[in-house]
Amino acid sequence: MPIFMNQLAYTSESWAAQVKNPQNRVETVARVACEAVGGKLIGGWLSLGEYDVVLIADVPDIESMAAIAVAVSAGGAVKASKTTPLMTGAQGVEALKKADSVAKVYRPAR
């Protein structure tokens, strides 16, 4: 199954609610969402910077990851999200091999 990284930024209202009632929602919510589409949560972490949460999910396809991202965003606790497909090193090597084949026939317009 494909692996995706989903980064989320909470709204200030969501942070305020979590301060009033602290609990580990990252693992709980993300695990349920991944299982709902037939996948699994590899891990979830709080982070510092532009995004507040990082999730790594192993789900059946890009449509499943999109469903998770849309459902979580629609809940109102998130002000921004970003999803990135991830590749293994072996997949990256295969992409490089294919890029060489494409480069032999691709001629950019100038």
N, C-alpha and C positions, 0 to 999 in steps of 0.2 A: 504494500500500500504506500502511496505517496506520503511524505512527511512535510508538514507546514509549520512555520513560525507565525504566530499571531500576536501582535503587540497592541495593547489597549491603553488608553488614557482615560482615567476616571473623571467625572464631573466633580465640581467642588461639593455639590449636594451629596454625591455618593461618598466622598471622603468624610463629610460631616456625619453621615449615617453610620459609617464604619467606626468612626471615633467614639460614637455613643454606644455602639454594640460591637466591640472587636471580635472578630472570628476569621478563620482561614476560609474565605469564600473562593479563593483562587482554585484550590484543588477540588472543592465540592462542586462548584458550578461548571468548571471546565470538564471534569470527568463525566458528569451527567450529559453534557452537550456532545462530547465525543462519542459516548456510548449510544446516544440517540440516533446517530447516523451510521452505526456499525463500526466505529473506530475506537481508538483508545488514546488516552492522554499519556504522553511520555513524561511530561513534567510541566509545572507551572511555578513561576517565580514573580515576586514583586521586584521592581527595578527602580532605579533612580534615573532621572533625565526626562526626555520628551515623552516617553511612555511609562506607565506605572506597573504594567503587568506584561510578562512574556510567557506565552504558552507554546509548547511543542506538541503537536498532535499527529498521530498516524491514522489517517482516515482513508476511505475507499477511493475518493476522487476529488477533483477541484470543486465540483458542485456541492459535495458534502462539506468541505471547508467553508465555502461561500455561505451555506445554510447556517453554519455555526456563527460565522462573523455577523451575518445579518440579524440573526435572532438575538445575539448578545447586544448588538448595537441598538436594536429596537426596544430593548428593555429600559433604556433611558439612563443607565448608570455610566455609560461610556460617551465621551465627547469626540473621540477619534480612535481609529483602529487602522492597522496595516497588516496585511497578510503576505508572507513571502514563502514561495515553494522552496524546499531544500533538496539538495542532491548529495548523495554519497560521493566520496572521492572517485570510485569506480564509474559512477554515472557521469561525473565531470570529465573523466578521460574519454568516455564514449562520445560526449558532446564535442570535445576537442577534435576527435577523429572525424566526426561528421562535419564540423566547421571547416576542416581542411578540404573535404570533398566539395562543400558549397563554395568555398573560396576559389576553387578551380574553374567554376562556371559562372559565378556571380560577377557582374561588372556594374559597379555603381554608376548612376547617371552623373555626368559632370557638366 
